[in-house]
């Protein structure tokens, strides 16, 4: 290689030129060759065998070297001189070796996952030198009738450009790591394209800068000094085409293999990601499940192990998964001894027929104490004869407790722990079935504590509850194990006796004897707040045989007998009486009909006249009548007590007051009846309502009547039940203009004492005195009547005698100056149209 000065070159050098299309082709081939070579990086990285890795690296280096060689000679073909050019075959072919070496170095650098700056610098230098060596060796094989001289500066520049561009190509992975936003360390497409373009530029830049450094001047030339075969540029072009085909084939094979490898790697990555995702998901699910997810193995030799168990096994059993992975014998020490045999037997049964294993058992947790577990698993037979179960175990302690609590609440009384009504009915059904099967009598005892309400009201419900608990324990300990003691609620208990023998009389005697024992047991003193409290109990009982009567009927009979005992006085025992039962059923039906009639037109008001001494009507009393749709007219004595017991008296009383005001308004519209006043009976339940005064005020607002025409009749017992409240309400109502009448005066021991204090306008002498006074030998009743009249008149009160039924009674009352009368003698109650008859 010869160098020359600038002056000499300028004066003597031949002028050469390049074919632009071929220059472009040469650049494309350089980039293609670089891309084909760099594509081997994936193959090298993903090949595990060392020999195969070296083979791929050599193949990639050959693709690079041949590509550089091809680019060089296409560039040489593109170079045109006014001289004939030939090429020495040996040197031309040998020039490819430095390029192959440069390609090997490049791949050695790029194959590393993380490339250091030193490696880039060294690799770029070696690669630049190798490409330069290929170029200048190839140039030395050029045969031309001229001397080839090189400019030193451009020569050095060509090598420097090659080194810099090659280093940049090798630095592409490192640059991508720094500038890519997604943070991924390897971007195959960007890496290959960037490196290939820069390498192609490195190869092309060196070639064309080096060609610029070469000058051809007249002289002897190189043909005389080179011995060997020579080739024409056309053949060189053919070799370049062959090399290009080699590069294309190599690129195709490489790309195909790379795509397959990438596809396989992608599939592997996807499968690995899915496996990790599934594993993560499984671990999350397993960690959040309320129990242990596990694999349990029974080996052919009978050994037990847990190949897999989630971390929850420590919470469930108190051992870690590692402790039982090879040997599960520790768990057998944790299982409750009473349940261990059952657990092992169920496991063996599941292994024998490969049936699903499901079992509930207890464990003794070292920290949490006794716990209930439920295991579920599906078995599979393994090739070695062992059995592997996949399943889960959950802690069902809370469920067991809840279930027990629900059962307790469903079948047992919460306060006393005795059977409740539901369990009582089941036990009674069982007793009936047993009686029918064995023809043995049974009995039902119905207990109700006497005056229990007073205890609750005076000492409080907590004391009453303590009494009930004590009595429940006494009863439960006294009866036989086959018998049942139940609490229905409040202070009611039921005892069911079984197997009382085959004779009814003896069974009744045993039942009566048990009732007496129970009575004695209940009446034993009970310590309540430091004091002895003695109860009394009413007991009703009935005997039964077989299932002739339903359990509801037996309870009704015992209940009816208990009410008979109540009616007989405290602390009594009574057997069932069918007659009383019929009366109670009749009362129940009547109550149902009474409720059904509320709000209908079945109720009407009748009126009974009150007359003066001349017999003229001066007032009337409103009397409620019930027209039953089936029974007809029902007497007040038959339904009024029932209305008071059930509370229906309050809405009925309000209806009577409303209808009474309606009738007064009608009378006001007729001068012949405008002077009439109307008395309306008010019940205790109605009068003692907190808003009774407000009800009267609203009543007067709704009916514009003279308030003095309305008179409210109150009994002595009603007023004296709460004297202060009664006086307060009476004064408020009297201030509205309404008048008051004391009904049935003289029947109470304190009437005289309170009469002067209460704002009554009228007293009504009870009919018992009136009817007795008219009979011979009842002079004392006449004296009482005279005293009532004198007292009332002295207090400026009007006196009305009730129950006047005969002329003798009327004349007697008139004689002792009673001025107002009411009774059948003057007419029976009837509709308002007959009041003036």
Secondary structure as GFF3:
##gff-version 3
##sequence-region A 1 837
A	DSSP	beta_strand	2	3	.	.	.	ID=ss1
A	DSSP	alpha_helix	6	12	.	.	.	ID=ss2
A	DSSP	beta_strand	17	18	.	.	.	ID=ss3
A	DSSP	alpha_helix	20	38	.	.	.	ID=ss4
A	DSSP	alpha_helix	40	46	.	.	.	ID=ss5
A	DSSP	alpha_helix	50	78	.	.	.	ID=ss6
A	DSSP	beta_strand	79	80	.	.	.	ID=ss7
A	DSSP	beta_strand	85	88	.	.	.	ID=ss8
A	DSSP	alpha_helix	89	94	.	.	.	ID=ss9
A	DSSP	alpha_helix	96	110	.	.	.	ID=ss10
A	DSSP	alpha_helix	117	140	.	.	.	ID=ss11
A	DSSP	beta_strand	142	144	.	.	.	ID=ss12
A	DSSP	beta_strand	147	150	.	.	.	ID=ss13
A	DSSP	alpha_helix	152	179	.	.	.	ID=ss14
A	DSSP	alpha_helix	188	213	.	.	.	ID=ss15
A	DSSP	beta_strand	214	217	.	.	.	ID=ss16
A	DSSP	beta_strand	230	232	.	.	.	ID=ss17
A	DSSP	alpha_helix	233	288	.	.	.	ID=ss18
A	DSSP	beta_strand	291	298	.	.	.	ID=ss19
A	DSSP	beta_strand	304	309	.	.	.	ID=ss20
A	DSSP	alpha_helix	313	317	.	.	.	ID=ss21
A	DSSP	three_ten_helix	322	324	.	.	.	ID=ss22
A	DSSP	alpha_helix	329	334	.	.	.	ID=ss23
A	DSSP	alpha_helix	337	353	.	.	.	ID=ss24
A	DSSP	beta_strand	357	365	.	.	.	ID=ss25
A	DSSP	beta_strand	369	381	.	.	.	ID=ss26
A	DSSP	beta_strand	387	395	.	.	.	ID=ss27
A	DSSP	alpha_helix	397	411	.	.	.	ID=ss28
A	DSSP	alpha_helix	421	438	.	.	.	ID=ss29
A	DSSP	beta_strand	441	449	.	.	.	ID=ss30
A	DSSP	alpha_helix	452	459	.	.	.	ID=ss31
A	DSSP	alpha_helix	461	478	.	.	.	ID=ss32
A	DSSP	beta_strand	484	489	.	.	.	ID=ss33
A	DSSP	beta_strand	492	497	.	.	.	ID=ss34
A	DSSP	alpha_helix	504	522	.	.	.	ID=ss35
A	DSSP	beta_strand	526	528	.	.	.	ID=ss36
A	DSSP	beta_strand	531	533	.	.	.	ID=ss37
A	DSSP	beta_strand	537	545	.	.	.	ID=ss38
A	DSSP	alpha_helix	551	568	.	.	.	ID=ss39
A	DSSP	beta_strand	573	575	.	.	.	ID=ss40
A	DSSP	alpha_helix	578	597	.	.	.	ID=ss41
A	DSSP	beta_strand	603	611	.	.	.	ID=ss42
A	DSSP	beta_strand	617	628	.	.	.	ID=ss43
A	DSSP	beta_strand	632	634	.	.	.	ID=ss44
A	DSSP	alpha_helix	636	646	.	.	.	ID=ss45
A	DSSP	alpha_helix	649	668	.	.	.	ID=ss46
A	DSSP	beta_strand	677	681	.	.	.	ID=ss47
A	DSSP	alpha_helix	684	687	.	.	.	ID=ss48
A	DSSP	alpha_helix	692	702	.	.	.	ID=ss49
A	DSSP	three_ten_helix	707	709	.	.	.	ID=ss50
A	DSSP	beta_strand	710	715	.	.	.	ID=ss51
A	DSSP	alpha_helix	716	721	.	.	.	ID=ss52
A	DSSP	alpha_helix	723	734	.	.	.	ID=ss53
A	DSSP	beta_strand	739	745	.	.	.	ID=ss54
A	DSSP	alpha_helix	751	755	.	.	.	ID=ss55
A	DSSP	beta_strand	762	765	.	.	.	ID=ss56
A	DSSP	alpha_helix	767	773	.	.	.	ID=ss57
A	DSSP	alpha_helix	779	794	.	.	.	ID=ss58
A	DSSP	beta_strand	798	801	.	.	.	ID=ss59
A	DSSP	alpha_helix	807	815	.	.	.	ID=ss60
A	DSSP	beta_strand	820	821	.	.	.	ID=ss61
A	DSSP	three_ten_helix	824	826	.	.	.	ID=ss62
A	DSSP	three_ten_helix	832	834	.	.	.	ID=ss63
###
